[in-house]
Amino acid sequence: MKLLIIRHGDPDYSIDSLTEKGWREAELLSRKLVTMDVKAFYLSPLGRAQDTASVTLKKMNREAVVLPWLREFYAPVIDEETGEQRIPWDWLPSEWTKIDAYYEKDCWDTTPVMRKGKVGIEALRVYAGLDDILKVHGYEREGQVYRAVHPNKDTVILFCHFGVECVMLAHLIGVSPVVLWQGMCAAPTSVTTLVTEERRKGTASFRMSSFGDVSHLYAGGEEPAFAGRFCEIYDDFDQRHD
């Protein structure tokens, strides 16, 4: 099966929707998706993801299943230096890279900061939600792989957010989500594709064939949005620093 994880379009967080650019991105994305034979759509309950999906769903006369756990990953932590609440993935490299646990898939959530924020508990909720979807579509989790109960070539699409996307990817390929949060960036409306491999009958794993594909934007003459990134060089104060 193919699993497509799609980030919402360029966001207007103040109204939980899309900017004008985001709507253009959603339109260009829809032109790509309508050519696919899609078995099922799953959707975050948040407005920016729902609006992104709406363009495709309307064109295809389809509906999506809304899943609460597909909302942006929500497990706020307390910054030990400032005492303020923050999301668990927006840390300076000079801070998180000092802690070896964040590189390990089995103990990234065991640091005092993560424990206090109950980040691991929220991650388990995402893991379970994803495995429930995969079970519906024929693949049951067994340890670090999946039992191919009903192997297929179906395409399943999830419209969601960058933070939760990285948690899902970490679960599927067996890495720490912190490394993905900090080391990768999926632009708005980017498409990440994973495909099952069943090299031994009945046992499947997921391999990422592409991450953050924005070819649909370039095909339509639209530059990817900067949302989610930070300044390429410090002296460029036209780009996001904080």
N, C-alpha and C positions, 0 to 999 in steps of 0.2 A: 504494500500500500504506500501511497504518498501522503505525507503530512505537510501541509503548508501553514506556516505561522506568519501572520501578517501584522505589522505594526500599523496603528492608525495614522491618518494623514497629519500634516502640519497642524499642531494644536493651538487653539485659543483656550487656554486653561481657565480663563476668567469666566467663561460660559460653558465649559466642558463641551466644546464643539470644535469646529475647524476654522482656520483662517480662510480667506479667499484662495490663497495658494493651496491650502489643504483640500479644498473642494476640487480644484483643478487636478491635484494629484489623485484624488479618489476616482475621478472620471477616467484618467489615463490608466489607472490600475484596473478599472472595470473592463476596459477594452482587452486587457490580457486575460482576465479571469473568465469572461463570457465564452471564450473559445474552448474552455475545459469542460470535461465531463465530471462534474463534482457530485460525489455521493452525499455529502452532508456539510452544512455550515454550522460553526459554533461561534458564539459572540460574547464579548464582555458586556456587562450591564452599563458601562460608562458611555456617555454621550459621544465623545470623540471617536470611539471605536464603532459605535452603532451608526453614526453618520457616515463614516468611511465605508462600512459594509452596505449601507442602504443603496448606494448607487448601483453596485453589482447586483444586489438582491432584486431590485426593481426591474433591471434589464432582463434578468433570468426568470422573473416571476417565481422567486423562491423565498423561503423563510429560513431563519436561523434559530437554533436553540441557544437561549441565553443562559450562561453559566456564571454564578456569582464569583467563583474562584478565578475566572479569567479576567477579572478587573485588575487594574494595576496592582502589583505586589505591595501589600500594605502590612508592614510590620515596623513601625517607627522605633528608632533607637535614640538614646541620649548621648550626645557628643560629650566625651569625657573632658574635653578642654573648655568648651563653652557652656556646658550644662543645658544646651538647647536640643530640642527634638529635631531629628533629621531622618531622611530615608537611608536604609542600610547600605546603599551602593554608591552614594555620592561622597566619596572620601578622597582626599588628596593622596597621590601615590606615595608621598613621603611618610604618610601615616600607616596605611594598611599593609604596605609591603614589608614593614618591620615584623609582622606577625606571621610566622610560618604556618599556623593553623589555617589561615585563609586560603592557602594553596591546596589544602587537602580535602578531598570530597567527603570524608567521613568525620571530620572534626572542625570544619569551617564555622559551624554554628555554636561551638562550645566556648568561645571567648566570653568574658564577662559582659561585654557590650551586647553581643548577640543573644546571650541567655536572658538578660534583663528585658530585651525587646521582644523576646519569644519569637525570634526570627525563624528558628528551626521548626517550630510548631506550624507556622504559616507555610513554610516550604513543604512540610509533610502534607498539608491540605492540598497544595497544588499538585504534588506528586500523585496523590490519591485520585484527584479529579481527572488528571490526564490518563492515568491507568484505567479509570472507569470508561473513558471514551474509547480507548484502544480496545478494551474488552468487548464493548458493543460492536466494534468493527473487526473482531476476530482474533485479537492478539492479547493474551493474558500474561501478565508479568510473573516471571519465575526467577528470583534472584536478580541478576544483572542483565538478563535477556528476557525474551518473550516467547511463550509457547504459541505457535501458529495453529490455533484451533480451526480457523477458517481463513487460510491464506488467500489473499486477493490483491488486485491491482487498483483498488478504489482510491479516489482522491478525496481527502478530507481537509477542510480549510478552517483555521481558527483566526478570528480577528481579535487582536488584543493589544498589548503594550510591551515596551522594551523590558522593563523589570521582570515581569512574569514570564516573558519569552525566555530570558536567560535561565530562569529557574527550571522551566520545562526542558530546555536543551541540556542543562546540567544533569537532569534525571535520565535523559535518554542516552547520553553518551558517556556518563560516568565521570564527571569532573565537578570541581567546586564552582558554584554559581558566582562567587566573588570574583574569580578570575575572568569569567565572562562579562559580568557587570562592568568591571574596570578595564578590560582589555579589548572589548568589542563595542561597536556602535551600529545599531540598525536604524537607518534613516526612516523618516515617515513614509508610509506605504511600502516599505521594503518587504520582500518576500523571502522567507527562509524555507528551504525544502529539505525534508528528510525522507529517505526511501528505505523500506525494509530490505534486508538481505537474509535469505533463508538458505544458507550454504549447506546445512544439514537438515533433512526433512523434519519439520515440526519445531525447529528452533530458529527464531528470528531475532535480529538486532536492527537498530536504526543507524543509518549512516547519513550525515549531512552532505548533500550534494551541492548546495549553495547556501550562502548566508548573506542576508541583506541585499538581495537583488533589486536594483532600481532601473533595470533596462527599460521598463515601460515609461519611466519619466524621460529618459534620454530620447527614446523613440518619439516622444511627443514634444521635444524641445524644451522640457522643463528641468531646471536644475534641482537636484535634491535639496531639501530644506536642511538648515544647520541644526535644527532642534536635536538635543541630546549630546551635542559635541561641545568642546571647549576650545579656547584659542590655540591656533596652530603654533604661533610664537607669542611670547609674553608681551612684546611691544605692540602687538596688534590689538588696540583697545576698541576696535569696532566689532571684535568677536567676543563671545561670552567668556568671562573669567571666573565668576563665582557660581 
